[in-house]
Amino acid sequence: MQQISTRLSFAAVLAIFALTLGCASTHETENLLSAAGFKIVVASTPQQQQHLKTLPPHKMRIVHRKGKTYYVYADQADNLIYVGNQFQYDRYRDLRLAKNVAEEDLQDAELNAQETMGWEVWGPFY
């Protein structure tokens, strides 16, 4: 019985951790969309709110409207969408790439700092 309780507690902790990471990732995406110049449009009519419910949450979609191409990201929790054109979408992708590269650089720097710590006790390897 103790093992079952421990396993359930561990599963609950993992679920909470995954949810927290998902929320943080969503928030970062929305910050990048705003920084790229995407326009925020709040679903203010019942028709807009109903249509918003049909969109996949937190996914980018291409929408062709009146001969133009738009990129739309739905945030159902906040009852809004982010709308951008090709230039803004390209800028969003560049910002996302730069953020990922910066995170990798930070991880590399931390790893390099860890690698150099304490090894002098061994003297020269060769």
N, CA, C and O atoms as a Tinker XYZ file with bonds, in Angstrom:
   504  protein
     1  N      0.824000   -1.189000    0.000000    73     2
     2  CA     0.000000    0.000000    0.000000    64     1     3
     3  C      0.873000    1.258000    0.000000    63     2     4     5
     4  O      0.549000    2.252000   -0.651000    81     3
     5  N      1.966000    1.199000    0.729000    73     3     6
     6  CA     2.901000    2.326000    0.794000    64     5     7
     7  C      3.465000    2.629000   -0.591000    63     6     8     9
     8  O      3.608000    3.796000   -0.955000    81     7
     9  N      3.792000    1.585000   -1.377000    73     7    10
    10  CA     4.361000    1.769000   -2.710000    64     9    11
    11  C      3.360000    2.437000   -3.644000    63    10    12    13
    12  O      3.735000    3.294000   -4.445000    81    11
    13  N      2.105000    2.056000   -3.549000    73    11    14
    14  CA     1.066000    2.654000   -4.395000    64    13    15
    15  C      0.931000    4.142000   -4.081000    63    14    16    17
    16  O      0.834000    4.969000   -4.988000    81    15
    17  N      0.924000    4.472000   -2.809000    73    15    18
    18  CA     0.831000    5.872000   -2.390000    64    17    19
    19  C      2.026000    6.677000   -2.892000    63    18    20    21
    20  O      1.872000    7.804000   -3.362000    81    19
    21  N      3.202000    6.097000   -2.790000    73    19    22
    22  CA     4.422000    6.768000   -3.257000    64    21    23
    23  C      4.376000    6.962000   -4.764000    63    22    24    25
    24  O      4.749000    8.026000   -5.260000    81    23
    25  N      3.927000    5.959000   -5.496000    73    23    26
    26  CA     3.834000    6.060000   -6.954000    64    25    27
    27  C      2.819000    7.125000   -7.368000    63    26    28    29
    28  O      3.059000    7.892000   -8.300000    81    27
    29  N      1.689000    7.163000   -6.671000    73    27    30
    30  CA     0.682000    8.177000   -6.985000    64    29    31
    31  C      1.197000    9.577000   -6.693000    63    30    32    33
    32  O      0.942000   10.506000   -7.460000    81    31
    33  N      1.911000    9.732000   -5.604000    73    31    34
    34  CA     2.492000   11.033000   -5.269000    64    33    35
    35  C      3.502000   11.450000   -6.317000    63    34    36    37
    36  O      3.533000   12.610000   -6.729000    81    35
    37  N      4.330000   10.511000   -6.751000    73    35    38
    38  CA     5.330000   10.798000   -7.784000    64    37    39
    39  C      4.650000   11.180000   -9.095000    63    38    40    41
    40  O      5.084000   12.116000   -9.767000    81    39
    41  N      3.587000   10.463000   -9.464000    73    39    42
    42  CA     2.850000   10.770000  -10.694000    64    41    43
    43  C      2.219000   12.154000  -10.608000    63    42    44    45
    44  O      2.201000   12.890000  -11.595000    81    43
    45  N      1.703000   12.512000   -9.443000    73    43    46
    46  CA     1.101000   13.834000   -9.267000    64    45    47
    47  C      2.142000   14.940000   -9.411000    63    46    48    49
    48  O      1.881000   15.971000  -10.032000    81    47
    49  N      3.319000   14.720000   -8.836000    73    47    50
    50  CA     4.405000   15.699000   -8.950000    64    49    51
    51  C      4.809000   15.867000  -10.409000    63    50    52    53
    52  O      5.004000   16.992000  -10.868000    81    51
    53  N      4.938000   14.761000  -11.144000    73    51    54
    54  CA     5.276000   14.832000  -12.565000    64    53    55
    55  C      4.221000   15.580000  -13.360000    63    54    56    57
    56  O      4.555000   16.379000  -14.235000    81    55
    57  N      2.958000   15.333000  -13.068000    73    55    58
    58  CA     1.875000   16.013000  -13.774000    64    57    59
    59  C      1.903000   17.514000  -13.523000    63    58    60    61
    60  O      1.715000   18.301000  -14.450000    81    59
    61  N      2.133000   17.909000  -12.296000    73    59    62
    62  CA     2.212000   19.331000  -11.954000    64    61    63
    63  C      3.418000   19.970000  -12.640000    63    62    64    65
    64  O      3.321000   21.084000  -13.154000    81    63
    65  N      4.538000   19.278000  -12.651000    73    63    66
    66  CA     5.745000   19.777000  -13.303000    64    65    67
    67  C      5.503000   19.978000  -14.797000    63    66    68    69
    68  O      5.885000   21.007000  -15.353000    81    67
    69  N      4.874000   19.006000  -15.446000    73    67    70
    70  CA     4.587000   19.106000  -16.886000    64    69    71
    71  C      3.635000   20.264000  -17.160000    63    70    72    73
    72  O      3.812000   20.992000  -18.137000    81    71
    73  N      2.647000   20.440000  -16.324000    73    71    74
    74  CA     1.701000   21.545000  -16.488000    64    73    75
    75  C      2.403000   22.881000  -16.327000    63    74    76    77
    76  O      2.147000   23.809000  -17.093000    81    75
    77  N      3.273000   22.990000  -15.355000    73    75    78
    78  CA     4.020000   24.228000  -15.133000    64    77    79
    79  C      4.899000   24.550000  -16.328000    63    78    80    81
    80  O      4.948000   25.698000  -16.768000    81    79
    81  N      5.589000   23.561000  -16.853000    73    79    82
    82  CA     6.434000   23.782000  -18.029000    64    81    83
    83  C      5.598000   24.195000  -19.223000    63    82    84    85
    84  O      6.005000   25.074000  -19.982000    81    83
    85  N      4.445000   23.586000  -19.408000    73    83    86
    86  CA     3.568000   23.934000  -20.522000    64    85    87
    87  C      3.087000   25.367000  -20.426000    63    86    88    89
    88  O      3.055000   26.075000  -21.433000    81    87
    89  N      2.714000   25.808000  -19.240000    73    87    90
    90  CA     2.256000   27.183000  -19.043000    64    89    91
    91  C      3.385000   28.167000  -19.294000    63    90    92    93
    92  O      3.174000   29.209000  -19.915000    81    91
    93  N      4.569000   27.852000  -18.822000    73    91    94
    94  CA     5.710000   28.747000  -19.035000    64    93    95
    95  C      6.033000   28.855000  -20.511000    63    94    96    97
    96  O      6.333000   29.937000  -21.015000    81    95
    97  N      5.971000   27.732000  -21.198000    73    95    98
    98  CA     6.264000   27.726000  -22.633000    64    97    99
    99  C      5.238000   28.546000  -23.390000    63    98   100   101
   100  O      5.601000   29.299000  -24.293000    81    99
   101  N      3.966000   28.417000  -23.044000    73    99   102
   102  CA     2.899000   29.175000  -23.685000    64   101   103
   103  C      3.093000   30.663000  -23.451000    63   102   104   105
   104  O      2.938000   31.465000  -24.372000    81   103
   105  N      3.428000   31.030000  -22.239000    73   103   106
   106  CA     3.644000   32.442000  -21.909000    64   105   107
   107  C      4.817000   33.016000  -22.695000    63   106   108   109
   108  O      4.747000   34.145000  -23.180000    81   107
   109  N      5.893000   32.244000  -22.823000    73   107   110
   110  CA     7.054000   32.692000  -23.596000    64   109   111
   111  C      6.687000   32.878000  -25.060000    63   110   112   113
   112  O      7.111000   33.850000  -25.686000    81   111
   113  N      5.902000   31.957000  -25.614000    73   111   114
   114  CA     5.466000   32.072000  -27.012000    64   113   115
   115  C      4.670000   33.347000  -27.211000    63   114   116   117
   116  O      4.884000   34.069000  -28.185000    81   115
   117  N      3.766000   33.627000  -26.309000    73   115   118
   118  CA     2.943000   34.828000  -26.433000    64   117   119
   119  C      3.790000   36.096000  -26.308000    63   118   120   121
   120  O      3.520000   37.089000  -26.983000    81   119
   121  N      4.801000   36.067000  -25.461000    73   119   122
   122  CA     5.714000   37.212000  -25.365000    64   121   123
   123  C      6.465000   37.415000  -26.676000    63   122   124   125
   124  O      6.627000   38.546000  -27.134000    81   123
   125  N      6.923000   36.320000  -27.279000    73   123   126
   126  CA     7.624000   36.418000  -28.553000    64   125   127
   127  C      6.703000   36.923000  -29.665000    63   126   128   129
   128  O      7.116000   37.725000  -30.503000    81   127
   129  N      5.465000   36.456000  -29.669000    73   127   130
   130  CA     4.503000   36.931000  -30.669000    64   129   131
   131  C      4.289000   38.437000  -30.543000    63   130   132   133
   132  O      4.273000   39.153000  -31.544000    81   131
   133  N      4.129000   38.907000  -29.326000    73   131   134
   134  CA     3.955000   40.345000  -29.096000    64   133   135
   135  C      5.191000   41.116000  -29.516000    63   134   136   137
   136  O      5.087000   42.169000  -30.145000    81   135
   137  N      6.358000   40.599000  -29.173000    73   135   138
   138  CA     7.605000   41.274000  -29.540000    64   137   139
   139  C      7.794000   41.317000  -31.052000    63   138   140   141
   140  O      8.416000   42.243000  -31.573000    81   139
   141  N      7.264000   40.327000  -31.756000    73   139   142
   142  CA     7.384000   40.277000  -33.212000    64   141   143
   143  C      6.388000   41.195000  -33.902000    63   142   144   145
   144  O      6.459000   41.390000  -35.115000    81   143
   145  N      5.458000   41.762000  -33.137000    73   143   146
   146  CA     4.502000   42.700000  -33.719000    64   145   147
   147  C      3.138000   42.126000  -34.017000    63   146   148   149
   148  O      2.320000   42.780000  -34.665000    81   147
   149  N      2.869000   40.897000  -33.549000    73   147   150
   150  CA     1.541000   40.335000  -33.745000    64   149   151
   151  C      0.507000   41.207000  -33.024000    63   150   152   153
   152  O      0.753000   41.704000  -31.925000    81   151
   153  N     -0.631000   41.377000  -33.654000    73   151   154
   154  CA    -1.726000   42.168000  -33.077000    64   153   155
   155  C     -2.596000   41.239000  -32.226000    63   154   156   157
   156  O     -2.904000   40.118000  -32.629000    81   155
   157  N     -2.980000   41.717000  -31.059000    73   155   158
   158  CA    -3.868000   40.960000  -30.178000    64   157   159
   159  C     -5.301000   41.376000  -30.471000    63   158   160   161
   160  O     -5.640000   42.558000  -30.429000    81   159
   161  N     -6.145000   40.375000  -30.773000    73   159   162
   162  CA    -7.551000   40.638000  -31.045000    64   161   163
   163  C     -8.372000   39.839000  -30.038000    63   162   164   165
   164  O     -8.317000   38.610000  -30.009000    81   163
   165  N     -9.133000   40.557000  -29.215000    73   163   166
   166  CA    -9.958000   39.916000  -28.193000    64   165   167
   167  C    -11.271000   39.473000  -28.822000    63   166   168   169
   168  O    -11.884000   40.222000  -29.583000    81   167
   169  N    -11.695000   38.267000  -28.508000    73   167   170
   170  CA   -12.988000   37.758000  -28.981000    64   169   171
   171  C    -14.079000   38.459000  -28.188000    63   170   172   173
   172  O    -14.358000   38.094000  -27.046000    81   171
   173  N    -14.691000   39.464000  -28.796000    73   171   174
   174  CA   -15.649000   40.306000  -28.066000    64   173   175
   175  C    -17.105000   40.001000  -28.397000    63   174   176   177
   176  O    -17.998000   40.412000  -27.655000    81   175
   177  N    -17.365000   39.296000  -29.481000    73   175   178
   178  CA   -18.750000   38.956000  -29.832000    64   177   179
   179  C    -18.983000   37.475000  -29.580000    63   178   180   181
   180  O    -18.034000   36.692000  -29.538000    81   179
   181  N    -20.245000   37.089000  -29.410000    73   179   182
   182  CA   -20.528000   35.662000  -29.216000    64   181   183
   183  C    -20.048000   34.802000  -30.400000    63   182   184   185
   184  O    -19.609000   33.669000  -30.204000    81   183
   185  N    -20.131000   35.334000  -31.612000    73   183   186
   186  CA   -19.679000   34.590000  -32.783000    64   185   187
   187  C    -18.157000   34.374000  -32.736000    63   186   188   189
   188  O    -17.674000   33.285000  -33.046000    81   187
   189  N    -17.412000   35.407000  -32.352000    73   187   190
   190  CA   -15.961000   35.283000  -32.235000    64   189   191
   191  C    -15.593000   34.285000  -31.139000    63   190   192   193
   192  O    -14.692000   33.465000  -31.316000    81   191
   193  N    -16.283000   34.357000  -30.026000    73   191   194
   194  CA   -16.008000   33.440000  -28.916000    64   193   195
   195  C    -16.302000   31.997000  -29.318000    63   194   196   197
   196  O    -15.553000   31.087000  -28.965000    81   195
   197  N    -17.393000   31.788000  -30.057000    73   195   198
   198  CA   -17.744000   30.446000  -30.515000    64   197   199
   199  C    -16.697000   29.931000  -31.506000    63   198   200   201
   200  O    -16.288000   28.772000  -31.433000    81   199
   201  N    -16.267000   30.790000  -32.427000    73   199   202
   202  CA   -15.258000   30.371000  -33.407000    64   201   203
   203  C    -13.925000   30.075000  -32.718000    63   202   204   205
   204  O    -13.229000   29.132000  -33.096000    81   203
   205  N    -13.569000   30.870000  -31.717000    73   203   206
   206  CA   -12.326000   30.657000  -30.983000    64   205   207
   207  C    -12.281000   29.261000  -30.368000    63   206   208   209
   208  O    -11.222000   28.636000  -30.314000    81   207
   209  N    -13.422000   28.778000  -29.908000    73   207   210
   210  CA   -13.497000   27.446000  -29.298000    64   209   211
   211  C    -13.192000   26.332000  -30.296000    63   210   212   213
   212  O    -12.798000   25.236000  -29.899000    81   211
   213  N    -13.373000   26.608000  -31.597000    73   211   214
   214  CA   -13.125000   25.585000  -32.609000    64   213   215
   215  C    -11.656000   25.522000  -33.026000    63   214   216   217
   216  O    -11.238000   24.570000  -33.686000    81   215
   217  N    -10.875000   26.526000  -32.646000    73   215   218
   218  CA    -9.467000   26.577000  -33.032000    64   217   219
   219  C     -8.616000   25.743000  -32.084000    63   218   220   221
   220  O     -8.888000   25.700000  -30.884000    81   219
   221  N     -7.587000   25.080000  -32.610000    73   219   222
   222  CA    -6.702000   24.341000  -31.708000    64   221   223
   223  C     -5.920000   25.323000  -30.842000    63   222   224   225
   224  O     -5.308000   26.254000  -31.365000    81   223
   225  N     -5.932000   25.129000  -29.529000    73   223   226
   226  CA    -5.251000   26.085000  -28.651000    64   225   227
   227  C     -3.737000   26.029000  -28.808000    63   226   228   229
   228  O     -3.148000   24.959000  -28.967000    81   227
   229  N     -3.128000   27.197000  -28.758000    73   227   230
   230  CA    -1.671000   27.346000  -28.748000    64   229   231
   231  C     -0.999000   26.715000  -29.968000    63   230   232   233
   232  O      0.080000   26.131000  -29.864000    81   231
   233  N     -1.640000   26.838000  -31.102000    73   231   234
   234  CA    -1.091000   26.364000  -32.376000    64   233   235
   235  C     -1.166000   27.506000  -33.389000    63   234   236   237
   236  O     -2.136000   28.264000  -33.427000    81   235
   237  N     -0.127000   27.607000  -34.201000    73   235   238
   238  CA    -0.116000   28.608000  -35.258000    64   237   239
   239  C     -0.898000   28.067000  -36.451000    63   238   240   241
   240  O     -0.744000   26.909000  -36.841000    81   239
   241  N     -1.737000   28.927000  -37.020000    73   239   242
   242  CA    -2.516000   28.554000  -38.203000    64   241   243
   243  C     -2.299000   29.599000  -39.284000    63   242   244   245
   244  O     -2.098000   30.778000  -38.995000    81   243
   245  N     -2.341000   29.153000  -40.532000    73   243   246
   246  CA    -2.303000   30.078000  -41.661000    64   245   247
   247  C     -3.737000   30.325000  -42.095000    63   246   248   249
   248  O     -4.505000   29.388000  -42.314000    81   247
   249  N     -4.089000   31.602000  -42.215000    73   247   250
   250  CA    -5.445000   31.983000  -42.615000    64   249   251
   251  C     -5.349000   32.874000  -43.854000    63   250   252   253
   252  O     -4.615000   33.863000  -43.863000    81   251
   253  N     -6.095000   32.514000  -44.894000    73   251   254
   254  CA    -6.160000   33.341000  -46.103000    64   253   255
   255  C     -7.484000   34.098000  -46.058000    63   254   256   257
   256  O     -8.565000   33.513000  -46.003000    81   255
   257  N     -7.354000   35.415000  -46.082000    73   255   258
   258  CA    -8.553000   36.245000  -45.951000    64   257   259
   259  C     -8.407000   37.476000  -46.837000    63   258   260   261
   260  O     -7.442000   38.231000  -46.716000    81   259
   261  N     -9.382000   37.669000  -47.734000    73   259   262
   262  CA    -9.406000   38.808000  -48.646000    64   261   263
   263  C     -8.104000   38.934000  -49.429000    63   262   264   265
   264  O     -7.564000   40.028000  -49.596000    81   263
   265  N     -7.610000   37.789000  -49.906000    73   263   266
   266  CA    -6.416000   37.777000  -50.731000    64   265   267
   267  C     -5.103000   37.942000  -49.982000    63   266   268   269
   268  O     -4.049000   38.040000  -50.611000    81   267
   269  N     -5.140000   37.974000  -48.682000    73   267   270
   270  CA    -3.924000   38.125000  -47.879000    64   269   271
   271  C     -3.736000   36.904000  -46.986000    63   270   272   273
   272  O     -4.688000   36.202000  -46.644000    81   271
   273  N     -2.479000   36.674000  -46.623000    73   271   274
   274  CA    -2.143000   35.555000  -45.739000    64   273   275
   275  C     -1.833000   36.093000  -44.355000    63   274   276   277
   276  O     -1.059000   37.037000  -44.199000    81   275
   277  N     -2.450000   35.478000  -43.347000    73   275   278
   278  CA    -2.229000   35.853000  -41.955000    64   277   279
   279  C     -1.822000   34.615000  -41.167000    63   278   280   281
   280  O     -2.144000   33.484000  -41.531000    81   279
   281  N     -1.118000   34.862000  -40.098000    73   279   282
   282  CA    -0.741000   33.803000  -39.162000    64   281   283
   283  C     -1.482000   34.090000  -37.863000    63   282   284   285
   284  O     -1.404000   35.187000  -37.312000    81   283
   285  N     -2.207000   33.072000  -37.386000    73   283   286
   286  CA    -3.078000   33.251000  -36.226000    64   285   287
   287  C     -2.735000   32.210000  -35.165000    63   286   288   289
   288  O     -2.611000   31.018000  -35.448000    81   287
   289  N     -2.586000   32.697000  -33.941000    73   287   290
   290  CA    -2.298000   31.855000  -32.784000    64   289   291
   291  C     -3.430000   32.075000  -31.785000    63   290   292   293
   292  O     -3.673000   33.205000  -31.359000    81   291
   293  N     -4.121000   31.001000  -31.410000    73   291   294
   294  CA    -5.293000   31.111000  -30.531000    64   293   295
   295  C     -4.923000   30.875000  -29.073000    63   294   296   297
   296  O     -4.216000   29.925000  -28.735000    81   295
   297  N     -5.419000   31.764000  -28.221000    73   295   298
   298  CA    -5.274000   31.620000  -26.771000    64   297   299
   299  C     -6.671000   31.623000  -26.176000    63   298   300   301
   300  O     -7.224000   32.675000  -25.854000    81   299
   301  N     -7.233000   30.431000  -26.036000    73   299   302
   302  CA    -8.610000   30.312000  -25.560000    64   301   303
   303  C     -8.749000   30.699000  -24.094000    63   302   304   305
   304  O     -9.795000   31.202000  -23.683000    81   303
   305  N     -7.713000   30.473000  -23.310000    73   303   306
   306  CA    -7.781000   30.791000  -21.884000    64   305   307
   307  C     -7.984000   32.294000  -21.672000    63   306   308   309
   308  O     -8.724000   32.705000  -20.778000    81   307
   309  N     -7.323000   33.111000  -22.501000    73   307   310
   310  CA    -7.447000   34.561000  -22.373000    64   309   311
   311  C     -8.469000   35.142000  -23.342000    63   310   312   313
   312  O     -8.656000   36.358000  -23.402000    81   311
   313  N     -9.139000   34.258000  -24.111000    73   311   314
   314  CA   -10.219000   34.666000  -25.006000    64   313   315
   315  C     -9.730000   35.639000  -26.086000    63   314   316   317
   316  O    -10.355000   36.669000  -26.338000    81   315
   317  N     -8.595000   35.292000  -26.721000    73   315   318
   318  CA    -8.040000   36.179000  -27.745000    64   317   319
   319  C     -7.224000   35.403000  -28.756000    63   318   320   321
   320  O     -6.904000   34.230000  -28.565000    81   319
   321  N     -6.894000   36.098000  -29.847000    73   319   322
   322  CA    -5.999000   35.541000  -30.849000    64   321   323
   323  C     -4.891000   36.551000  -31.119000    63   322   324   325
   324  O     -5.056000   37.754000  -30.912000    81   323
   325  N     -3.765000   36.038000  -31.583000    73   323   326
   326  CA    -2.650000   36.863000  -32.045000    64   325   327
   327  C     -2.651000   36.757000  -33.561000    63   326   328   329
   328  O     -2.667000   35.652000  -34.105000    81   327
   329  N     -2.634000   37.903000  -34.254000    73   327   330
   330  CA    -2.683000   37.916000  -35.715000    64   329   331
   331  C     -1.479000   38.666000  -36.251000    63   330   332   333
   332  O     -1.182000   39.784000  -35.830000    81   331
   333  N     -0.778000   38.017000  -37.206000    73   331   334
   334  CA     0.381000   38.652000  -37.813000    64   333   335
   335  C      0.459000   38.356000  -39.298000    63   334   336   337
   336  O     -0.191000   37.436000  -39.795000    81   335
   337  N      1.261000   39.141000  -40.003000    73   335   338
   338  CA     1.485000   38.911000  -41.430000    64   337   339
   339  C      2.782000   38.119000  -41.612000    63   338   340   341
   340  O      3.380000   37.665000  -40.637000    81   339
   341  N      3.208000   37.957000  -42.858000    73   339   342
   342  CA     4.407000   37.173000  -43.144000    64   341   343
   343  C      5.653000   37.758000  -42.476000    63   342   344   345
   344  O      6.461000   37.021000  -41.911000    81   343
   345  N      5.804000   39.071000  -42.542000    73   343   346
   346  CA     6.961000   39.720000  -41.927000    64   345   347
   347  C      6.987000   39.465000  -40.423000    63   346   348   349
   348  O      8.035000   39.130000  -39.871000    81   347
   349  N      5.855000   39.619000  -39.763000    73   347   350
   350  CA     5.787000   39.414000  -38.315000    64   349   351
   351  C      6.022000   37.950000  -37.955000    63   350   352   353
   352  O      6.647000   37.650000  -36.938000    81   351
   353  N      5.523000   37.043000  -38.786000    73   351   354
   354  CA     5.753000   35.622000  -38.530000    64   353   355
   355  C      7.239000   35.293000  -38.661000    63   354   356   357
   356  O      7.796000   34.581000  -37.826000    81   355
   357  N      7.880000   35.815000  -39.715000    73   355   358
   358  CA     9.321000   35.590000  -39.884000    64   357   359
   359  C     10.101000   36.156000  -38.702000    63   358   360   361
   360  O     11.064000   35.552000  -38.231000    81   359
   361  N      9.676000   37.306000  -38.239000    73   359   362
   362  CA    10.338000   37.927000  -37.073000    64   361   363
   363  C     10.145000   37.063000  -35.821000    63   362   364   365
   364  O     11.073000   36.888000  -35.030000    81   363
   365  N      8.944000   36.530000  -35.651000    73   363   366
   366  CA     8.660000   35.630000  -34.520000    64   365   367
   367  C      9.580000   34.409000  -34.573000    63   366   368   369
   368  O     10.162000   34.022000  -33.560000    81   367
   369  N      9.711000   33.801000  -35.762000    73   367   370
   370  CA    10.583000   32.634000  -35.907000    64   369   371
   371  C     12.027000   32.987000  -35.593000    63   370   372   373
   372  O     12.732000   32.204000  -34.958000    81   371
   373  N     12.477000   34.168000  -36.034000    73   371   374
   374  CA    13.849000   34.602000  -35.740000    64   373   375
   375  C     14.054000   34.797000  -34.239000    63   374   376   377
   376  O     15.081000   34.397000  -33.691000    81   375
   377  N     13.070000   35.413000  -33.577000    73   375   378
   378  CA    13.162000   35.632000  -32.131000    64   377   379
   379  C     13.186000   34.298000  -31.385000    63   378   380   381
   380  O     13.941000   34.120000  -30.429000    81   379
   381  N     12.354000   33.373000  -31.836000    73   379   382
   382  CA    12.304000   32.060000  -31.198000    64   381   383
   383  C     13.630000   31.327000  -31.371000    63   382   384   385
   384  O     14.121000   30.694000  -30.437000    81   383
   385  N     14.205000   31.413000  -32.565000    73   383   386
   386  CA    15.496000   30.787000  -32.825000    64   385   387
   387  C     16.590000   31.422000  -31.973000    63   386   388   389
   388  O     17.416000   30.720000  -31.389000    81   387
   389  N     16.593000   32.756000  -31.904000    73   387   390
   390  CA    17.598000   33.456000  -31.097000    64   389   391
   391  C     17.468000   33.081000  -29.624000    63   390   392   393
   392  O     18.476000   32.912000  -28.938000    81   391
   393  N     16.252000   32.950000  -29.136000    73   391   394
   394  CA    16.024000   32.562000  -27.737000    64   393   395
   395  C     16.560000   31.162000  -27.485000    63   394   396   397
   396  O     17.200000   30.912000  -26.464000    81   395
   397  N     16.299000   30.241000  -28.421000    73   395   398
   398  CA    16.783000   28.873000  -28.257000    64   397   399
   399  C     18.302000   28.817000  -28.302000    63   398   400   401
   400  O     18.916000   28.082000  -27.528000    81   399
   401  N     18.917000   29.579000  -29.196000    73   399   402
   402  CA    20.374000   29.610000  -29.286000    64   401   403
   403  C     20.964000   30.190000  -28.001000    63   402   404   405
   404  O     21.959000   29.683000  -27.483000    81   403
   405  N     20.344000   31.255000  -27.493000    73   403   406
   406  CA    20.825000   31.865000  -26.254000    64   405   407
   407  C     20.723000   30.879000  -25.090000    63   406   408   409
   408  O     21.624000   30.815000  -24.254000    81   407
   409  N     19.650000   30.121000  -25.029000    73   407   410
   410  CA    19.497000   29.127000  -23.961000    64   409   411
   411  C     20.557000   28.032000  -24.088000    63   410   412   413
   412  O     21.106000   27.578000  -23.084000    81   411
   413  N     20.843000   27.610000  -25.323000    73   411   414
   414  CA    21.870000   26.596000  -25.534000    64   413   415
   415  C     23.246000   27.137000  -25.150000    63   414   416   417
   416  O     24.050000   26.418000  -24.557000    81   415
   417  N     23.522000   28.400000  -25.486000    73   415   418
   418  CA    24.799000   29.008000  -25.111000    64   417   419
   419  C     24.954000   29.058000  -23.598000    63   418   420   421
   420  O     26.036000   28.799000  -23.071000    81   419
   421  N     23.875000   29.390000  -22.900000    73   419   422
   422  CA    23.909000   29.431000  -21.442000    64   421   423
   423  C     24.164000   28.036000  -20.874000    63   422   424   425
   424  O     24.955000   27.872000  -19.945000    81   423
   425  N     23.497000   27.042000  -21.433000    73   423   426
   426  CA    23.711000   25.671000  -20.973000    64   425   427
   427  C     25.163000   25.241000  -21.214000    63   426   428   429
   428  O     25.775000   24.597000  -20.362000    81   427
   429  N     25.708000   25.601000  -22.380000    73   427   430
   430  CA    27.098000   25.265000  -22.675000    64   429   431
   431  C     28.051000   25.938000  -21.693000    63   430   432   433
   432  O     29.005000   25.317000  -21.224000    81   431
   433  N     27.796000   27.200000  -21.382000    73   431   434
   434  CA    28.658000   27.926000  -20.449000    64   433   435
   435  C     28.602000   27.289000  -19.066000    63   434   436   437
   436  O     29.628000   27.154000  -18.399000    81   435
   437  N     27.404000   26.897000  -18.633000    73   435   438
   438  CA    27.269000   26.244000  -17.332000    64   437   439
   439  C     27.994000   24.894000  -17.333000    63   438   440   441
   440  O     28.655000   24.534000  -16.359000    81   439
   441  N     27.863000   24.162000  -18.423000    73   439   442
   442  CA    28.529000   22.866000  -18.531000    64   441   443
   443  C     30.041000   23.036000  -18.519000    63   442   444   445
   444  O     30.747000   22.279000  -17.852000    81   443
   445  N     30.540000   24.019000  -19.248000    73   443   446
   446  CA    31.985000   24.273000  -19.266000    64   445   447
   447  C     32.495000   24.677000  -17.893000    63   446   448   449
   448  O     33.590000   24.281000  -17.494000    81   447
   449  N     31.712000   25.459000  -17.173000    73   447   450
   450  CA    32.124000   25.863000  -15.826000    64   449   451
   451  C     32.179000   24.644000  -14.900000    63   450   452   453
   452  O     33.083000   24.527000  -14.073000    81   451
   453  N     31.216000   23.748000  -15.044000    73   451   454
   454  CA    31.202000   22.537000  -14.224000    64   453   455
   455  C     32.370000   21.625000  -14.575000    63   454   456   457
   456  O     32.955000   20.986000  -13.701000    81   455
   457  N     32.707000   21.570000  -15.874000    73   455   458
   458  CA    33.776000   20.680000  -16.319000    64   457   459
   459  C     35.130000   21.093000  -15.757000    63   458   460   461
   460  O     35.974000   20.236000  -15.497000    81   459
   461  N     35.350000   22.379000  -15.566000    73   459   462
   462  CA    36.657000   22.838000  -15.113000    64   461   463
   463  C     36.815000   22.762000  -13.596000    63   462   464   465
   464  O     37.937000   22.845000  -13.097000    81   463
   465  N     35.745000   22.608000  -12.871000    73   463   466
   466  CA    35.812000   22.622000  -11.414000    64   465   467
   467  C     36.348000   21.299000  -10.866000    63   466   468   469
   468  O     35.816000   20.230000  -11.168000    81   467
   469  N     37.394000   21.383000  -10.068000    73   467   470
   470  CA    37.891000   20.239000   -9.325000    64   469   471
   471  C     38.860000   19.334000  -10.051000    63   470   472   473
   472  O     39.446000   18.453000   -9.421000    81   471
   473  N     39.055000   19.507000  -11.334000    73   471   474
   474  CA    39.908000   18.601000  -12.088000    64   473   475
   475  C     41.393000   18.837000  -11.855000    63   474   476   477
   476  O     42.212000   17.979000  -12.185000    81   475
   477  N     41.748000   19.974000  -11.299000    73   475   478
   478  CA    43.168000   20.235000  -11.086000    64   477   479
   479  C     43.789000   19.266000  -10.077000    63   478   480   481
   480  O     45.010000   19.114000  -10.047000    81   479
   481  N     42.985000   18.619000   -9.266000    73   479   482
   482  CA    43.527000   17.674000   -8.291000    64   481   483
   483  C     44.151000   16.461000   -8.962000    63   482   484   485
   484  O     44.950000   15.757000   -8.345000    81   483
   485  N     43.802000   16.210000  -10.201000    73   483   486
   486  CA    44.324000   15.072000  -10.930000    64   485   487
   487  C     45.679000   15.347000  -11.593000    63   486   488   489
   488  O     46.362000   14.425000  -12.040000    81   487
   489  N     46.050000   16.616000  -11.648000    73   487   490
   490  CA    47.289000   16.943000  -12.344000    64   489   491
   491  C     47.096000   16.800000  -13.844000    63   490   492   493
   492  O     45.967000   16.683000  -14.320000    81   491
   493  N     48.186000   16.808000  -14.584000    73   491   494
   494  CA    48.021000   16.670000  -16.039000    64   493   495
   495  C     47.598000   15.237000  -16.402000    63   494   496   497
   496  O     48.101000   14.267000  -15.836000    81   495
   497  N     46.683000   15.129000  -17.340000    73   495   498
   498  CA    46.226000   13.797000  -17.797000    64   497   499
   499  C     47.287000   13.151000  -18.681000    63   498   500   501
   500  O     47.433000   11.929000  -18.675000    81   499
   501  N     48.013000   13.938000  -19.426000    73   499   502
   502  CA    49.001000   13.378000  -20.370000    64   501   503
   503  C     50.361000   13.924000  -20.082000    63   502   504
   504  O     51.324000   13.574000  -20.765000    81   503
